[in-house]
């Protein structure tokens, strides 16, 4: 299949610029992949849609305030987007603008109000992907410092100036179950959950378990080749614990469904299953799994997700999930997206949700 097979037309006004008034107040487009039909529901209806005994897998990765403002000695402003820690003081980053940031360039970090923070960054290197290796000085704990000077790393289609980032973004661009710092983009399917909704799910006999996948730059990277077999997937860090592994193996042996919250959870579970098979074994490492039609899913039985960008690897993943082992899921998903646009669903990170079962 080719990249152009996963294109669709999206009016800009359908891209959500802010979250729903409350997390569970978003809409839920429920798809049945066997019957090839759908229902329009509210996300708050999720306990009624899932089954007693389902095992819900959530990604507990926590988004760090990865957008930083800085200035060069000339006074020129540069925005830093942290990508991944290389060592305790060194991070791979994107710089905007970055063309003149040569190795040796010094940057002075600023707070959102423009004041100097005393933290500096030195450009050490630049790789072929256009990422810069920066070394930070002037703080005993860089990760703690960025919580007072950084901003949420909102995706580029959510329009915010650095100094105008809404205070609500710091709360709403984070799941209520986020615990492990490391993501530079939110696992957005989890943004719809509230503590009260999680309690309702547990009261129905729906079990929850956690995985960790730190969302990286690949969330924003476009696929640049029309031949999908030539696309090299980005790599992301993950962890699958003993407790979650045991819960999944128990559910599978008892014939209960595993319901993944988000494509990030899918990537963890299916990566481990492809490497070691079933029953699963605990694992930590990196995954560059590229799930596209036709793909067979060994662990995940149902999926909660958001609406994804045209031509994105995430749209390819859900197209594969809509018809495991076949290629006709793509058209089902594109037809569903067309229906969602007609019904004025809100798309992308702060938008509405979809359930595929």
DAWO-V565251 format. One record per backbone hydrogen bond with DSSP energy under -0.5 kcal/mol. NH is the residue of the N-H (numbers start at 1). CO is the residue of the C=O. E is the energy in kcal/mol with one decimal. If there is no record, write none. Layout:
nh:NH co:CO e:E
nh:NH co:CO e:E
This chain:
nh:3 co:226 e:-2.3
nh:5 co:2 e:-1.3
nh:6 co:3 e:-2.1
nh:7 co:4 e:-1.2
nh:14 co:11 e:-2.2
nh:15 co:12 e:-1.7
nh:16 co:14 e:-0.7
nh:16 co:347 e:-1.9
nh:25 co:22 e:-1.8
nh:26 co:23 e:-1.0
nh:28 co:41 e:-3.1
nh:29 co:353 e:-2.5
nh:30 co:28 e:-0.8
nh:30 co:39 e:-2.5
nh:31 co:29 e:-0.6
nh:31 co:355 e:-3.9
nh:32 co:37 e:-2.8
nh:33 co:31 e:-0.6
nh:36 co:32 e:-1.4
nh:37 co:32 e:-1.2
nh:39 co:30 e:-2.4
nh:41 co:28 e:-3.0
nh:41 co:39 e:-0.6
nh:43 co:26 e:-2.6
nh:44 co:24 e:-0.8
nh:45 co:42 e:-2.1
nh:46 co:43 e:-2.0
nh:48 co:45 e:-1.3
nh:49 co:45 e:-1.1
nh:49 co:46 e:-0.8
nh:50 co:46 e:-2.3
nh:53 co:205 e:-1.7
nh:54 co:51 e:-2.2
nh:55 co:257 e:-2.7
nh:56 co:54 e:-0.6
nh:56 co:207 e:-3.6
nh:57 co:55 e:-0.5
nh:57 co:259 e:-2.9
nh:58 co:56 e:-0.6
nh:58 co:209 e:-2.5
nh:60 co:58 e:-0.6
nh:60 co:211 e:-2.8
nh:62 co:180 e:-3.4
nh:64 co:183 e:-2.5
nh:66 co:64 e:-2.3
nh:67 co:151 e:-2.2
nh:68 co:66 e:-0.6
nh:68 co:80 e:-2.9
nh:69 co:110 e:-0.7
nh:70 co:78 e:-2.1
nh:71 co:108 e:-1.8
nh:72 co:76 e:-2.5
nh:75 co:72 e:-1.9
nh:78 co:70 e:-2.7
nh:79 co:96 e:-2.8
nh:80 co:68 e:-3.3
nh:81 co:94 e:-2.6
nh:82 co:66 e:-2.5
nh:82 co:80 e:-0.6
nh:83 co:92 e:-2.6
nh:84 co:92 e:-1.4
nh:86 co:90 e:-3.0
nh:87 co:90 e:-1.9
nh:90 co:87 e:-0.8
nh:91 co:134 e:-2.3
nh:92 co:84 e:-2.7
nh:93 co:132 e:-2.9
nh:94 co:81 e:-2.2
nh:96 co:79 e:-2.1
nh:101 co:98 e:-1.7
nh:102 co:100 e:-1.6
nh:104 co:123 e:-3.3
nh:105 co:102 e:-2.4
nh:107 co:121 e:-3.0
nh:108 co:71 e:-2.8
nh:109 co:107 e:-0.6
nh:109 co:119 e:-2.7
nh:110 co:69 e:-2.8
nh:111 co:115 e:-2.4
nh:114 co:111 e:-2.5
nh:117 co:109 e:-1.8
nh:120 co:137 e:-2.2
nh:121 co:107 e:-2.6
nh:122 co:135 e:-2.3
nh:123 co:105 e:-2.5
nh:124 co:122 e:-0.5
nh:124 co:133 e:-3.4
nh:125 co:133 e:-1.1
nh:127 co:131 e:-2.5
nh:130 co:127 e:-1.9
nh:132 co:93 e:-3.0
nh:133 co:125 e:-2.4
nh:134 co:91 e:-2.9
nh:134 co:132 e:-0.7
nh:135 co:122 e:-2.1
nh:136 co:89 e:-2.7
nh:137 co:120 e:-2.6
nh:145 co:141 e:-2.2
nh:146 co:142 e:-2.1
nh:147 co:144 e:-0.9
nh:148 co:145 e:-1.7
nh:149 co:145 e:-1.0
nh:150 co:146 e:-2.8
nh:151 co:67 e:-2.1
nh:153 co:64 e:-0.6
nh:154 co:152 e:-2.1
nh:158 co:155 e:-2.0
nh:159 co:157 e:-0.7
nh:160 co:158 e:-0.8
nh:164 co:161 e:-1.2
nh:165 co:162 e:-0.9
nh:169 co:166 e:-1.3
nh:170 co:166 e:-0.6
nh:170 co:167 e:-1.0
nh:171 co:167 e:-0.6
nh:171 co:168 e:-0.9
nh:172 co:168 e:-3.4
nh:173 co:169 e:-2.3
nh:178 co:175 e:-1.2
nh:179 co:60 e:-3.4
nh:180 co:60 e:-2.2
nh:181 co:179 e:-0.7
nh:182 co:62 e:-2.1
nh:183 co:62 e:-2.0
nh:184 co:215 e:-2.8
nh:188 co:186 e:-1.6
nh:190 co:187 e:-1.8
nh:191 co:188 e:-1.5
nh:192 co:189 e:-0.8
nh:193 co:190 e:-1.4
nh:198 co:194 e:-2.3
nh:199 co:195 e:-2.0
nh:200 co:196 e:-2.1
nh:201 co:197 e:-2.1
nh:202 co:198 e:-2.2
nh:203 co:199 e:-2.5
nh:204 co:200 e:-1.0
nh:205 co:202 e:-1.8
nh:206 co:201 e:-2.3
nh:207 co:54 e:-2.2
nh:207 co:205 e:-0.6
nh:209 co:56 e:-2.3
nh:211 co:58 e:-2.5
nh:212 co:239 e:-2.1
nh:214 co:237 e:-2.3
nh:215 co:213 e:-0.7
nh:219 co:216 e:-1.6
nh:220 co:217 e:-2.3
nh:221 co:217 e:-1.0
nh:223 co:311 e:-0.5
nh:228 co:1 e:-1.1
nh:228 co:226 e:-0.9
nh:230 co:227 e:-2.1
nh:231 co:228 e:-1.5
nh:233 co:231 e:-0.6
nh:236 co:287 e:-2.0
nh:238 co:285 e:-2.6
nh:239 co:212 e:-2.3
nh:240 co:283 e:-3.6
nh:241 co:239 e:-0.5
nh:245 co:241 e:-2.4
nh:246 co:242 e:-2.5
nh:247 co:243 e:-2.1
nh:248 co:244 e:-2.5
nh:249 co:245 e:-2.6
nh:250 co:246 e:-2.2
nh:251 co:247 e:-2.2
nh:252 co:248 e:-2.8
nh:253 co:249 e:-2.1
nh:254 co:250 e:-1.4
nh:255 co:252 e:-1.1
nh:256 co:251 e:-2.7
nh:259 co:55 e:-3.2
nh:259 co:257 e:-0.6
nh:260 co:258 e:-0.6
nh:260 co:302 e:-2.5
nh:261 co:57 e:-2.7
nh:262 co:260 e:-1.0
nh:262 co:304 e:-3.0
nh:266 co:262 e:-1.5
nh:267 co:263 e:-2.4
nh:268 co:264 e:-1.7
nh:269 co:265 e:-2.3
nh:270 co:266 e:-2.8
nh:271 co:267 e:-1.6
nh:272 co:268 e:-2.2
nh:273 co:269 e:-2.1
nh:274 co:270 e:-2.1
nh:275 co:271 e:-1.7
nh:276 co:272 e:-2.7
nh:277 co:273 e:-2.0
nh:283 co:240 e:-1.8
nh:285 co:238 e:-2.0
nh:287 co:236 e:-2.5
nh:291 co:289 e:-0.6
nh:292 co:290 e:-0.7
nh:298 co:296 e:-0.6
nh:301 co:258 e:-2.9
nh:302 co:258 e:-1.6
nh:303 co:356 e:-2.6
nh:304 co:260 e:-2.7
nh:305 co:354 e:-2.9
nh:307 co:352 e:-0.7
nh:311 co:6 e:-3.0
nh:312 co:309 e:-1.4
nh:316 co:312 e:-1.6
nh:317 co:313 e:-2.0
nh:318 co:314 e:-2.2
nh:319 co:315 e:-1.7
nh:320 co:316 e:-2.1
nh:321 co:317 e:-2.2
nh:322 co:318 e:-1.8
nh:323 co:320 e:-1.0
nh:324 co:321 e:-0.6
nh:325 co:295 e:-2.4
nh:326 co:323 e:-2.3
nh:330 co:327 e:-0.9
nh:332 co:328 e:-1.2
nh:333 co:329 e:-2.5
nh:334 co:330 e:-2.5
nh:335 co:331 e:-2.6
nh:336 co:332 e:-2.2
nh:337 co:333 e:-2.8
nh:338 co:334 e:-2.1
nh:339 co:335 e:-2.0
nh:340 co:336 e:-2.6
nh:341 co:337 e:-2.3
nh:342 co:338 e:-2.0
nh:343 co:339 e:-2.1
nh:344 co:341 e:-1.2
nh:345 co:340 e:-2.7
nh:347 co:14 e:-3.4
nh:348 co:307 e:-1.0
nh:351 co:348 e:-2.3
nh:352 co:346 e:-3.0
nh:353 co:27 e:-2.5
nh:354 co:305 e:-3.5
nh:355 co:29 e:-2.2
nh:356 co:303 e:-3.0
nh:357 co:31 e:-2.2
nh:357 co:355 e:-0.5
